[in-house]
């Protein structure tokens, strides 16, 4: 995963995973959230998702939480993860504002 915490530039998948985990979810629920929010444009395979989750765990942007639904491990975003997500939102708003100035249209 090529995410740059210093500049705030995240991959789209990482940003969606962080957003999905503002409420605790297990992996399959994260996949469903992303597919639903993108209208099916993004659809993650299990390998991609669990690789991303492991990377985010290592960065301490997410953490395991609570009990398990059967075998399903749940995750939630950490305070550090929230800071990263907020920086990305600010970066995207700034990008959209500059693009709107150049291309035209409202943000």
N, C-alpha and C positions, 0 to 999 in steps of 0.2 A: 504494500500500500504506500503510495507516494503522497504523504500528507506533510505539509510544512507548518508546524506549530508556530514558528517564529513569524512568518508572514501571514498566517491565518488561512492560507490556501489549502482547502481540503478537497479530496475527490468527492464527487457527487454521492457515491455510495456511502462513504464515511459520514458525510453530513446527514444523510437520511437515517443511517443507523443510530447516530447520536440523537437525532430528533425522536426516533421511535422509542428510545429508552428513557425519555422523560417520565414514562410510566413503565414499571418493570414488565419485561416480556421474556419469553423463551425464544429460541432461535427461529422456530417456524412462524411465530407471531410477528417477529421482526420482518421476515420475508413477506408475509401477507401485508403488513403495514406499508412496506416500500412499494409493492406491486399495486396496492390500492391507491396510494397517494400519487403515484406516477401514471395512473391509468393503464398499467401494464407495460409502460415504456421500459421500466427497469424490472427485471425478474432475475433474482439471484439464485444460483445453485447452492446446495448445501456446502460444498467445498469452499466456494468463494466467501460465503457468509461466515463460516466458522473460522476461516483464515483471518478474516477481517476482525471478528470478535476477539480472537487470540491476540492480534496486534493491538487492539484498543485496550485489552486487559493489561498487556505489557506496558503501555503508555500511561496506564492508570486513568484513562478517560472514562472507562466503565468499570463496574465491579459486579461480581456475583451477589445475589441477594436472596433472602428468605428461603423458604422451603422449596421443595421441588414438586411439580405436578407429575407424579409417577417418576419417570427418568429425566424429565425435562428440567434443565438448569435455567434459572431466570437471571437476567442481568438488568442493571440500571445505570444511568449516567451518573458520574461523580461530579463534585463541584468543579474540578479541573476540566472535565469534559464539557460542562455547561459554559465555562469561560471560553473554551475553544469554539463551541457552537455559536456563542454570541459574537465573537470576533469574526467568524465566517459570515454571519448574517450582516454585520456592519460592512464587511468587505464587498459582499454581493450588492447591497444597497448602493454603495458608492460606485461600483462598476455600472449598475443599471442607470444611475443618475448621469454619469458621464456619457454612456451610450445614448440616453434619451436626448441629451443636449446635441449630440452629433447627428444622430439619425432622425430625431424628432419623436414626438409622442410624450405621453405622460407616464410618470413612474408610479 
